Amino acid sequence: MQHIFTSTFTRVVPLASVAVLSMTLSAQMPAAPQSSDPMRQGASQASAPTQAKAIQAASLNAELTKSIDTKKAKTGDEVAAKTTADAKLPDGTDLPKGTKLVGNVVEVSPKSKEQKNSHLVISLSHAVTKEGKEVPIHAAVTSMTGPAMAQSMDMSSPGGGGMAPSGGGDSGGGSGAASAPAPSQSMPTASTSSDPQTQQGAMLKSAQDRVPVANMPNVVLSAPTTPDSAGVLDAQNQNINLSSGTKFTVNVSASQPGQGGE
């Protein structure tokens, strides 16, 4: 699977966050009739480049460097990742391969006897280059792929890999966060393959989309729901365990002054 994530992603694409995805979809709607007022036309044309710039982001590949387990994680815990290819943000900022992406756990609800589903929300608030330069960012995870061995463990070990046996349940520990929203009964499922190395997480295409995390049965990824979140994960009847090396694609833009970035 390594070759899938080593190519350079420097093309500029729409930022896949709730607000930006909505703006992107709106852009596909038929254009409204133009005003006959020349002053309004001029103002509209002048604002167009600014609006276009606001919804642009660089799509890049990254992987977690620290595991996250809903059974143990607490709100505020650090989320650490690194880029796996060189990239450049629309404002010209270079993010070389190996650039750190840092954030935190925003929400977490573990599986318990009372709550059968788990829930995890993470943020990625800034990038740190090898020279130590910090770059505030807005980020939105668009796909995720667990290590191939995670799926192998789930398939070979009864009830293993986080899959709870029928009637079983984990003890209620964790952060004591509010109960996780129960995912819909019809969970998206990843396509099966005899070679787990060929699997890759499906890509989010809209703010309402939910896609399976590859190599992690019963875990789904949703679009960010707030400006401070980068990804939302839910799982049925098991905890979510994102091990170090979990790969993901993420749309990133530099946080502008006044956008509330960290």
MOMOTA-V881420 format. One record per backbone hydrogen bond with DSSP energy under -1.0 kcal/mol. NH is the residue of the N-H (numbers start at 1). CO is the residue of the C=O. E is the energy in kcal/mol with one decimal. If there is no record, write none. Layout:
BEGIN
nh->(NH & NH)
co->(CO & CO)
e->(E & E)
END
This chain:
BEGIN
nh->(4 & 5 & 13 & 15 & 17 & 21 & 22 & 23 & 24 & 25 & 26 & 27 & 28 & 29 & 41 & 42 & 43 & 44 & 45 & 46 & 47 & 48 & 51 & 52 & 53 & 54 & 56 & 57 & 58 & 59 & 60 & 62 & 63 & 64 & 65 & 66 & 68 & 70 & 72 & 73 & 76 & 77 & 79 & 81 & 82 & 83 & 84 & 87 & 89 & 92 & 95 & 98 & 99 & 100 & 101 & 102 & 103 & 105 & 106 & 107 & 109 & 112 & 118 & 119 & 120 & 121 & 122 & 123 & 125 & 126 & 127 & 128 & 129 & 132 & 135 & 137 & 138 & 140 & 141 & 142 & 143 & 145 & 146 & 150 & 152 & 153 & 154 & 155 & 156 & 157 & 160 & 163 & 164 & 168 & 173 & 187 & 198 & 199 & 204 & 209 & 211 & 213 & 214 & 216 & 219 & 220 & 221 & 222 & 229 & 230 & 231 & 232 & 233 & 234 & 235 & 236 & 242 & 245 & 246 & 247 & 248 & 249 & 250 & 251 & 252 & 253 & 255 & 259)
co->(1 & 2 & 57 & 55 & 15 & 17 & 18 & 19 & 20 & 21 & 22 & 23 & 25 & 26 & 37 & 38 & 39 & 40 & 41 & 42 & 43 & 44 & 47 & 48 & 49 & 50 & 53 & 13 & 252 & 11 & 250 & 248 & 82 & 246 & 80 & 80 & 242 & 240 & 69 & 69 & 105 & 74 & 103 & 101 & 63 & 99 & 61 & 95 & 93 & 89 & 87 & 83 & 96 & 128 & 81 & 126 & 79 & 77 & 121 & 121 & 119 & 115 & 235 & 109 & 233 & 107 & 231 & 104 & 102 & 102 & 135 & 100 & 133 & 129 & 127 & 125 & 253 & 251 & 230 & 249 & 249 & 247 & 214 & 147 & 148 & 149 & 150 & 151 & 152 & 153 & 157 & 160 & 237 & 165 & 171 & 185 & 195 & 196 & 142 & 206 & 221 & 219 & 144 & 213 & 216 & 234 & 211 & 232 & 226 & 122 & 122 & 222 & 120 & 220 & 118 & 218 & 68 & 64 & 243 & 145 & 62 & 143 & 60 & 140 & 58 & 138 & 136 & 256)
e->(-1.4 & -1.2 & -3.2 & -1.4 & -1.6 & -3.6 & -2.1 & -2.1 & -2.7 & -2.6 & -2.3 & -1.7 & -1.2 & -1.5 & -2.2 & -2.3 & -2.0 & -2.5 & -2.4 & -2.1 & -1.7 & -1.1 & -2.3 & -2.5 & -2.4 & -1.7 & -1.3 & -2.2 & -3.2 & -1.2 & -2.3 & -2.5 & -2.1 & -2.5 & -2.5 & -1.0 & -2.8 & -2.5 & -1.6 & -3.2 & -2.8 & -2.3 & -1.9 & -2.1 & -2.0 & -2.3 & -2.2 & -1.6 & -3.1 & -2.5 & -3.4 & -1.5 & -2.0 & -2.6 & -2.5 & -3.0 & -2.4 & -2.4 & -2.6 & -1.5 & -2.6 & -3.8 & -1.8 & -2.3 & -2.7 & -2.6 & -2.2 & -2.2 & -1.6 & -1.9 & -2.7 & -2.5 & -2.4 & -2.1 & -3.1 & -2.6 & -2.9 & -1.7 & -3.3 & -2.4 & -1.2 & -3.3 & -3.0 & -1.3 & -1.6 & -2.4 & -1.8 & -2.2 & -2.1 & -2.1 & -2.4 & -1.9 & -1.3 & -2.4 & -1.6 & -1.2 & -2.0 & -1.3 & -2.7 & -1.2 & -2.4 & -2.5 & -1.7 & -1.6 & -1.6 & -2.8 & -3.5 & -3.0 & -1.4 & -3.7 & -1.6 & -1.5 & -3.3 & -2.0 & -2.0 & -1.4 & -3.3 & -2.3 & -2.0 & -2.4 & -2.6 & -1.6 & -2.5 & -2.6 & -2.8 & -2.2 & -2.4 & -2.1)
END
